[in-house]
Amino acid sequence: MIVSGRSGSGKTVALTTLEDLGFYCVDNLPVDLLVTLLNTLHLTHDHIAVSIDARNLPKEVEKLHSVLSQLKTAFNAPDHCCHILYLDAEENVLLKRFSETRRKHPLTNSTCSLQEAILYEKKLLSPLCHLADISLDTSYFSKHELSRIIRDKIAKKNEALQILLLSFGFKHGSPSEADFIFDVRCLPNPYWQEQLRPLSGQDTLVANYLSAEPDVLAMIKDIHTFLNNWVPRFMKDNRSYLTVGIGCTGGKHRSVYLVEALQQALGAQFSVQSRHRDLSRTQVG
């Protein structure tokens, strides 16, 4: 994926978004080095994104077409393709953005004003603009809106968010990294069953005990419904990670079982990982 466009149009946001989607990203690479970069990285990275600005374009348009042609046919493989994402914005918007951020336009100098640089950059980038597979006018997009649109167009669906289900014991402190915490200490505690006390929520006997309790099943259903309803909203908000803490007294029985059950329930829809923070401790479950 080649990312280009006029300065101030959102190339940095685009590159950051692609990086979150799993692309290996390179910023401001000279066009002449594109084929070399691809030859170096294609065996170790499935997705590569390169940002190109007006300063790194060859002087001859034919040279640009030649390099892009090489990229499109480099390995003669059906799963290899090269796309161009081109970003732009209205001149008055670009002027306002540079004025607000006080950044220096890369083409301005003692003889070239900001407005002249913006117009000149458009001329230099016109060959890439005409070749673009995806063109976006970012004049009225916020950074979050631009990121969402790129995710939708490039990934087709929001796949970047990773859910971490974290079991823990309140007696050892609440996890500061958790975005949500569900307290399950109100549920029946296997710790008070002598034969279950040395076991954990990962053991079959504990799972059988807890799965027979209506309150446990109701708690799993309610947490699953909550996450199923709200995780898509977080994905639209361009979140990359969501940590959900499930806490019982010691982090050995109830919280562990619920994390395992929720991972199985959510795994078909989302990318879910689990971690049991306090499982190795000796504790009340």
N, C-alpha and C positions, 0 to 999 in steps of 0.2 A: 504494500500500500504506500503510494507516494502522496505525501501531504504537502500542499502548497497553497499560495494565496498571498494577498497583500498584507504587509505588516499591520498588526492591530486587528486583523479579522478573526483571530481565534486559533491560530495554528498550535499554540502551546496547549490550549484546552483540548484540542483534537488529539494531540500526541499523548497527553496524559490519559485521556479516555481510552485510547487504543492500548496503552500500556496496561491499564486496568483490565482490559479484555484479553490480555495474554500476549500482546504483540511485543516483540523485541524492537525497541525504538531507538533510532539514531537521529540526532538533530543537526540540521544544516550540513548535509554531506554534499560535496561537489558531485555533479552529475557524472563526471568521468569515472568516479569510483563506485558507481552503483553496481555494475556487473561484478566487480571484484568483491564487493561486500556480499552480494548474493551467493557467489561461489564459495565464500568463506563460511557463511552462516546457514545455508539451506539444509544441511544435513542435521543440524542441531536445533533449529528453530522452525516451527511450522508457519509462524506468522511474523512478518517483518514489516515495520513501518519506518519510512525515511522522510524527514522534513527537508524540503528544498526551498530556498528563497531566491530572490532575484540576483543576489550576489554570486550564487553558485551555478548559474546557468551558463552553458557554452555560448559563445558569441554567435555562432552559426546555428540557425534553426535546424539545418539538416543534421547536425551533430546530435541534437536532442532527439530527433526522430530516430536516428540510428541506434542510440543507446536504448530508447524505449522499445524498439523493435527487438533488440537483443534480449531485453528482459522478458518480453512476452513469449519468446521462443527459446529461452536459454536451455531448457532441459527437455523440450519436446515431450512434456508429460501432461496428461489431461487435467491433473489436479494442481498444476502450477499456473498461476495467473498473476497479472499485474494490474492493479487498479489505481486511479488517480482521484484523490479527494481535493477539490479546489474550494477555498473559502474566500469570500470577498464581502465588502460592505460599502455603503454609500460614502462618497468623499466627505460629506459633512460629518458623518458619524465617525469616520477614521480620524478626522481633525479633532473632534471632541474627545475621543479616547486618548489620543496622544497628549492633548492639553490637560486632561484629568490625571493621567498617570505620570506626566512629565518625563516620559521616556523619549529617547532620541531615535528618530527614524534612521534606519541603517543607510539610507541613500542621501541624507541631508549632509551638506557641507557649507563652506563659506560662500559658495556661489549658487547653491540650490536650496530653496526654501522648503518648508514642510509640505505645503500644497503642491509645489512642483515635484517633489520627491514622490508623493502619493500618485500623481498622474503618470510620472515616468515609470514607476514600478508596475503600474497596470500594463503599460506598453511592453515592458520586458517580459512579463509573465503571460502575455496573451497566447503564446503557443501552447503552454501547459493548460491554460484555461479552456482552449478549444478542444483539447484532448481528454478533458476530465470525464470520468464516469459518473462522478457525483459532484454537483456544484451546489454550494449553500451560500445564500445571502444572510449574513449574521447580523445585519443592522439592528434588528429588534429582538435579538436573542440575549437572554442572560447567560452566564457561564453554565449554569445548571441546565438550562433549556438546550443549549448547544450540545452539551455532553449527552443528554438524553436522546437527541435526534441522531447523533452519530452512533450511539449504541444501537438504536433501532435500525438504522440503515446498514451498518456494518455487521452487527451480530444477528440481525433479524429478530432477536429476542434478547431480553436482559438476562445474561448468564453470569455476570460477574460477581453477584452477591454470594458470599459464603456464610452459611449459618453454623455457628459453633454452639452445641448444646453442652453445657458445663454443669456437672453435678458437684455439690460442695456441702460441707457441714457448717451450720451457723456458729457452732461452738469454736470453729477455727477462723471465723471472720467471713464477711461477705466479699465476693470477688469484685474488685473495683472496676474491672474491665467489662462487666456485664451491662448490656443495654436494657435488659429486662431481668427481673428476679421474681421467681414464683416460689412461694413458701409452702412446702408440702408437709410441714410438721403436724398438721391436723389429721393426717392419714394414719391408719393403724400401723404400729411399729413392730416389725419382725424381731427387733432386739429383745422384746419381752417374751419371745418364744425360745426356750432354751436350746432347742435343736437347730434353730435358725441363726442364733446369735453369732457364731463364728463365720457364717457365710456372708455373701454380699448380694446385691441386687442383680448381679450377673448369673447367679446360681439358679438352677431350675426350681429347687424347693422354695426359695424366696419368691421367685417369679410366680409360681403356682399359688402361694399364699396371698400375694398382693393382687393378682389378677382375679381372685375370687371375691374381692371386696368391692362392692358397688361404688363406694366413695372414690376409690383409686381409679376405677374405670371412668367415672364422671370427671375427675380432675384431668386425666389424660385427654379426654374428649374436649374439655373446655380449653385447655392450653393449645391443643392441636387446632381447634377452630379459630382461636385468636391469632395464632401464627399464620394459618392458612389465609386468613382475611387480610392481615396487615403486612406480611412480608412483601407482596407485590407492590404495596405503596412505598416501602423503603427502596425497592428496586427502582421504581420510577424516580425516586429522589437521588439516584446515583450513588447509593451506599454500596460499598464493596464488602463490608463485613458486618455481621450482626451476632452478638454473643448473648445467649439466653441462659441465665443461671437457674438451676433447679436445686433448691436447698432443703435439706432435712436437718436433723439435730447434729449427726456426726458425718454425714456424707458417705454412708456405706451401704444402706439398704434401699430406702424409699426413693431418694433422689437418683441413685444409680439406676434403679429399675425404670423410673419414669423417663430418664434420658434415653435408655435403650429402646423403650417403647415408642417414644416420640421420634427418634431417629428412623425407626422402621416405618412409621406412619408418614413422615415428611419426605423421606428419601426419594420417593417416586416423582415428586414435584420440584424439589429444590436440591441444591448442593449442600449436603449436611455432614458435619463432622461431630464427633463426641469426645469429651475428655472428662475423666473422673479425678478431680483435684485431690480429694482426701481419701481415696479408696484404700490406700496402703496403710493408713493410720489404724490404730486400735481405738475403737470409739463406740458410742451409742449410735445406733442407726437411724 
